[in-house]
Amino acid sequence: MIKLDISTVIFVYLFFSVVVILVVWFFLNFGTRMKMFVSDEKYIWHCSICSNNYVDSRSEEFSECPRCGSYAERASGKGQEKEDG
């Protein structure tokens, strides 16, 4: 028979309990990891009134700006540089 201290038994129990919890958490979290946000250009809108850029995937032609409430046009795409003038 193996003789163990009560403190050794408690340590081994707690150690393996924590290891099991971490392994289960890792495998459950692995599939539902937050994916990096990549927006499609067709969902990016630009409000000409308040200069707010936002994402709206529900609207096709017109979108209502969430900041000022006006109707907005689609963003021009990749190059939204400010004009000097």
N, C-alpha and C positions, 0 to 999 in steps of 0.2 A: 504494500500500500504506500502511496506517495503522501508524505506529510507536507502540508503547506500552511503558512501563516494565514490568518484571516485577511491581513493587509495585502498579501500577494494575490489572494483569490479576488478581492475587490478590485485591485488594479487590473488584473487580467480581464475580468468581466467588463469593467468600464472601457478598457482599451478596445476590446473587440466590439463592444456596442457602438462606440464612436466610429470605428472603421466601417462597420456595416451601414451605419447611417450615412456616412460620407459616400460610400460606394453607391448606395441607392439614390442619393441626391444627385450624384454625378450622372448616372445613367438616365434618370428621369429628366434632368435639366439639359442633357445633351441634345435631345431632339427638339426641344422647345426653346433653344437659345435664341435670343433676340437677334434677328438678322439686320444687317446694315441697310439703312433706308436709301433706296435708289429710286428717285422719282423719274417718271417718264416725262419727256418734254411736252407731251400733249395735255398733261394735267397741270402745268404751271401757268398761272394767270398773273397779270399785272394790272393794277388799278391806276388809271391815268389821273385820278383826282388826288389820292393820298400817297401814291407811289408805293403801295404795298404789294409785295410779291407773295403769293400763297398757292397752295395746292388744292385743287378741287377736281375730284375724279368723277363726280356725278353729272356735271354740266357738259354739254356738247358745244353749243354755240355761244351762249351768254352765261356769265356767272356773276353772282352778287358778291361784292367785296365784303368780307367779314368785319373789316375795320370801319368803313364809312357807309356801307349799304348801297353804294352806287353800282351800276352795271359795269363790268370790266371786260377788257379784251385779253386775248391770249398773249403770253410773253413772247417776245420776238425770238427766243431761243438762246443759243449759246452766248452770243456777244451782247450783253446788256451794259455797254459802257456808257458813261455819262458824256454828254456832249459839252465841249468847252464853248462858252459863248456868253 
